[in-house]
Amino acid sequence: MIKKVLNTIKRTLFKSPLKITYEDLPASLREAIDYANQNSESSGVSYPDYLNLYTYVKNIKPQYVLECGTGKSTIVIAQAMLDNREENPNDARLNNMKLISMEDKLEWYEQSKTNIPEKFTDFVEVHHSPLSTDSYSLITGVIYENKPDYPYDFIFVDGPDQSGGTGVTQCDFDFIQYVKKATKPVSAIIDNRKHTILACTLAFGQTKVSFYPNEALGFVQPVTNEDLIIDDKLAIRSTLFLNGFITLQKSLFLTTYDKSQA
């Protein structure tokens, strides 16, 4: 409860300068947010955060999405995926799409599992999993132990607790763990998890990872296992140690995201 209150205070103090109102949102996104607010006890995020997530999913049209941390964002991602399928009836990939949402807390899992609207049930799955740890080179972090194995196109990181319940902050490692074996490009949005953004910057370098301080949002461009640099001394020297460390974007996410990547 205390953590929930603190997160609410932080989101109030550090509002995005992007002035987005409820009326500015697409109709289907408003419907998704209304449903989530009525049926979920999750604290949720701001309208710009919802719009960033919804718009990115709409742009890249992923077939397989992994969400780390179930919540209102599950409904937002699902709505974007459903809109993509309905707007692109000839895209065969979207007839066999999946949104896998992971949760380690049994209470949240049970609530979220029963709150999925019927229109999403053919492609949305909420999974409960214990936590564990994994590592790559000098990076160690927390993972969901039992994740379904799909060729994910996009991963949204908003869980689990970066300490794994130990009280010592590490990072959420699921994205890096997945990319270690990925031969197909996969991108990520990281919601307000500085240690995880830092870990991804160490893993992939500044050219692949950006932080948007106005929105407390991290973004990892599409990467594969060939983009991992942290175990390559020459790559570290020519990237991480060259000109500063993390790429800071002063503009807003949707104004700089290159839609040509879609």
C-alpha positions, 0 to 999 in steps of 0.5 A: 500500500505504501509503495502504491501511494509513493508511486502515485505521488511521484507520477503527480509530481513528475507529470509529462509536459505533453498535454494530453486529455481524455478527449485527445485519445483515440476512441478505442483507447478511451474505451480500454482505459474506461474498462481498466479503471472500472475493473482493475485496482492497479494504480495505472499511468497517465494519459500520455503514457497510455498513448505512447504504449498504444501508439507504439503497438499500433505502429509496429503491429507486433504478432507476439508481445510479452508484458512483464507486470500485469495491470491496466496496461494489459488492456491498453496493449490488447486494444491496440493489437485488436485494432491492428487485426481489425484494420489489417484483415489481410495480415495473416500474422495477426490472426494468430497473435499473442499477448502474454502478460506475466505476474508474480503476485498471486492476488494480482494474477487472479484479479487480472485473469478474470478481468480480461474482456471477452473480445481479447480472450482469444489472444491474451493470456495472463500467467503466474510465475515465481521469480528467479535471477539470471545474468549476462556478463556483469549484469544480474537481474530479476526474471519471471521463471516460467515464461511461454516461449514465443518469438516476441516482437515487443516487450513491455517492462513494468515488472517485477519488483527490481529487487525480487523481494530482497530489498536490494535493487537490481534490474528487470532482466527478462528483456536481456534474457530473451535477447540473449537467444533472439535472432529476430529483432525485438524492441522494448518500452521500459516504464520508469525503471532506471536500473533496468534502463541502465542495465539495457544500456550496458547490454546494448550501448547508448545507440540502442537505448534512450531515456525520456526523462519527461515521461520516465520512459526507456526505449530499446530499439529493435535488437538481436543477440548480435547487438549485445556488447557488454562481453566484448571489450572492443565494443565497450571501448567504442560505445560505452566509453566513447562519448558519455553514457546514456542517450538523453532525449529532450523531446517526447517519445512519439515525436522522435520515434521513427515510424519507418521502423514499423 
